Amino acid sequence: MKKTSLALACCLAAFGATAQTKRTTVAKKPAAKVTTKPAAPVLTLKNTLDSASYSFGSSMGTGLKSNGITTLNYDLLLKGLKDAFADKDMMLDRTQAQEAINNLFMEKSKSKFAAVIEEGRAFLENNKKVDGVKTTASGLQYFVVKAGNGPKPSADATVLVNYKGRLLNGKQFDSNEGREPVELNVGGVIRGWTEGLQLMNEGSTYRFFIPSALAYGERGAGQNIMPYSTLIFEVELVKVK
């Protein structure tokens, strides 16, 4: 009986040692590989070409940032430069490239003046419901203050007018009040005026509500007319010459 117990004890001890060895083996994990990114090279200005190259980049960046562009795809920017210097076929032709640039500037401009755009849209939407206000296919709105019975001008006619111009907040930005009528060519003014004047008979006075697209658009005019401004003009057609 003692021999049996002793043999059993030896077997259990051997099993325990084997199990311990297996647990120890399972518990160990391979050491993780430590990868380090190579440090970015420190660029220095060693000669005139280096200085000029950096200056081209900084000047371009400053100019773009002042116009609302705060980031670019730098990989494609560099590719464009390299392709141009290497006389490679461009990914875009000149027309497509200019269109892409214009679209980006327009997106940034619309974002900057979103409040002005929304103010104009809401005003015109409500104004077209006002009794007596008419809206043309282009979006020009007008109200007949005084109807005349003289001839209507054509797009290439010269006319004499009196006028007042104001913003949606009521601020007057231009007028010839107290002066002689202004002589102008119907086709040589903003689109809203060109269209509106041809609706008028000589001797009439109209009030025009002009969307920005028919006025000064994304450029604006001077310090008073912000980009994308909707404008209101009261125009008297004094004479068609």
C-alpha positions in Angstrom: 0.0 0.0 0.0 2.8 2.4 0.8 4.5 1.6 -2.5 1.3 2.4 -4.4 0.9 5.7 -2.5 4.5 6.6 -3.2 4.1 5.8 -6.9 0.9 7.8 -7.1 2.6 10.8 -5.4 5.5 10.6 -7.9 3.0 10.6 -10.8 1.1 13.6 -9.5 4.3 15.5 -8.9 5.4 14.8 -12.5 2.0 15.8 -13.9 2.0 19.0 -11.9 5.5 19.9 -13.1 4.4 19.3 -16.7 1.3 21.4 -16.3 3.3 24.2 -14.7 5.7 24.1 -17.6 2.8 24.3 -20.1 1.2 27.3 -18.3 4.5 29.1 -18.3 4.9 28.5 -22.0 1.4 29.8 -22.8 1.8 32.9 -20.7 4.8 34.1 -22.6 4.0 36.5 -25.6 6.4 37.4 -28.3 7.9 40.8 -27.8 6.3 43.6 -29.8 8.4 45.1 -32.5 9.1 48.8 -31.8 9.0 50.8 -35.1 10.2 54.4 -35.1 9.5 56.8 -37.9 12.5 58.4 -39.5 12.8 62.0 -38.4 11.8 64.5 -41.1 14.8 66.1 -42.7 15.6 69.6 -41.5 15.5 71.9 -44.5 18.0 74.8 -44.7 18.6 77.6 -47.2 22.0 76.9 -48.7 21.9 79.0 -51.8 19.9 81.5 -53.9 17.8 78.7 -55.5 16.8 77.4 -52.0 15.8 80.9 -50.8 13.9 81.6 -54.0 12.1 78.2 -53.9 11.0 78.8 -50.3 9.9 82.3 -51.1 7.8 81.1 -54.0 6.0 78.7 -51.7 5.5 81.2 -48.8 4.3 84.0 -51.2 1.8 81.6 -52.8 0.6 80.4 -49.4 0.2 83.9 -48.1 -1.7 85.1 -51.1 -4.1 82.1 -51.1 -4.7 82.4 -47.4 -5.6 86.0 -47.7 -8.3 84.9 -50.2 -9.8 82.3 -47.9 -7.9 79.2 -48.9 -6.5 77.7 -45.8 -5.4 74.2 -47.0 -4.5 72.4 -50.2 -3.7 68.8 -51.2 0.0 69.4 -51.0 0.9 66.1 -52.8 -1.1 67.2 -55.8 0.3 70.7 -55.6 3.8 69.4 -55.7 2.9 67.0 -58.6 1.5 69.9 -60.6 4.7 71.9 -60.1 6.8 68.9 -61.1 4.7 68.1 -64.1 4.8 71.6 -65.4 8.6 71.8 -65.1 9.0 68.4 -66.7 6.7 69.3 -69.6 4.5 66.3 -68.8 0.9 65.9 -69.9 -1.3 67.6 -67.4 -4.1 65.9 -65.5 -6.4 68.9 -66.4 -6.2 71.2 -69.4 -6.1 75.0 -69.0 -9.9 75.5 -69.1 -10.5 72.7 -66.6 -7.7 74.0 -64.3 -9.1 77.5 -64.3 -12.6 76.2 -63.7 -11.4 74.2 -60.7 -9.6 77.2 -59.2 -12.7 79.4 -59.7 -14.9 76.9 -58.1 -12.7 76.6 -55.1 -12.6 80.4 -54.6 -16.4 80.6 -55.1 -17.0 77.8 -52.5 -14.8 79.7 -49.9 -16.5 83.0 -50.8 -20.0 81.6 -50.4 -19.1 80.1 -47.1 -17.7 83.4 -45.9 -20.8 85.4 -47.0 -23.4 82.7 -46.2 -25.3 85.1 -44.0 -25.6 87.8 -46.7 -26.7 85.1 -49.3 -29.4 83.8 -46.9 -30.6 87.3 -46.2 -31.0 88.1 -49.9 -32.7 84.7 -50.6 -35.2 85.1 -47.7 -36.0 88.7 -48.7 -36.7 87.9 -52.3 -38.8 84.9 -51.4 -41.0 87.0 -49.1 -41.0 90.1 -51.4 -42.4 88.2 -54.4 -45.6 87.7 -52.3 -46.1 91.4 -51.9 -49.0 92.8 -53.9 -47.9 94.5 -57.0 -44.4 93.0 -57.1 -43.7 91.0 -60.3 -40.8 88.5 -60.9 -39.2 87.9 -64.2 -37.7 84.6 -65.4 -34.2 85.8 -64.4 -35.3 86.5 -60.8 -35.5 90.3 -61.2 -38.3 91.7 -59.2 -40.0 95.1 -59.9 -42.8 97.3 -58.7 -44.4 100.0 -60.8 -44.3 103.2 -58.7 -45.5 105.4 -61.6 -46.5 104.2 -65.1 -45.3 106.2 -68.1 -46.6 106.2 -71.7 -43.5 107.0 -73.7 -41.3 104.6 -75.7 -39.4 101.7 -74.2 -35.6 101.6 -74.7 -33.8 98.7 -76.4 -30.6 97.2 -75.1 -28.4 99.5 -77.3 -30.3 102.7 -76.5 -29.0 105.6 -74.5 -31.3 106.9 -71.7 -31.5 109.6 -69.1 -32.4 108.5 -65.6 -32.8 109.6 -62.0 -32.1 106.9 -59.4 -31.5 105.9 -55.8 -29.8 102.7 -54.6 -30.0 101.1 -51.2 -29.2 97.9 -49.4 -31.7 95.6 -47.7 -31.0 97.3 -44.3 -32.2 100.6 -45.8 -28.7 102.2 -46.2 -28.5 104.3 -49.3 -25.2 103.7 -51.2 -25.8 105.8 -54.3 -28.1 108.5 -55.8 -28.1 111.4 -58.2 -30.7 113.2 -56.2 -30.3 117.0 -56.5 -28.3 116.6 -59.7 -29.0 116.4 -63.4 -30.3 113.1 -64.8 -27.6 110.6 -65.5 -27.0 109.5 -69.1 -26.1 105.8 -69.7 -26.2 103.0 -72.2 -28.9 100.4 -71.4 -26.5 97.6 -72.2 -23.6 99.0 -70.3 -24.9 98.6 -66.7 -25.5 95.7 -64.4 -27.8 93.0 -65.7 -30.6 93.9 -63.4 -30.7 97.4 -64.8 -30.3 96.3 -68.4 -33.3 94.0 -68.1 -35.4 96.4 -66.0 -34.9 99.5 -68.1 -36.3 97.7 -71.1 -39.5 97.0 -69.2 -40.1 100.7 -68.6 -41.8 103.3 -70.7 -40.4 106.8 -70.8 -41.8 108.8 -68.0 -42.2 105.9 -65.6 -40.7 105.1 -62.2 -40.0 101.5 -61.2 -38.6 100.0 -58.0 -36.2 97.1 -58.8 -35.2 94.4 -56.4 -32.1 92.9 -57.9 -30.6 89.5 -56.8 -26.8 89.5 -56.4 -26.4 87.4 -59.6 -27.9 90.3 -61.6 -26.0 92.9 -59.7 -22.3 92.7 -58.5 -22.3 89.0 -57.6 -19.4 87.5 -55.7 -17.2 90.6 -56.3 -19.4 93.3 -54.6 -18.7 96.9 -55.3 -16.6 99.3 -53.2 -16.9 99.4 -49.4 -20.7 99.6 -49.2 -21.9 96.7 -51.4 -20.7 93.4 -50.0 -20.3 90.3 -52.2 -23.6 88.6 -52.9 -25.7 91.6 -51.9 -29.3 92.0 -53.0 -29.9 95.6 -54.1 -32.9 97.8 -54.3 -33.1 100.7 -56.8 -35.8 103.2 -57.5 -35.3 104.4 -61.1 -37.1 107.1 -63.1 -36.8 106.8 -66.9 -36.6 110.5 -67.8 -35.9 110.1 -71.5 -35.0 107.6 -74.2 -32.5 109.1 -76.6 
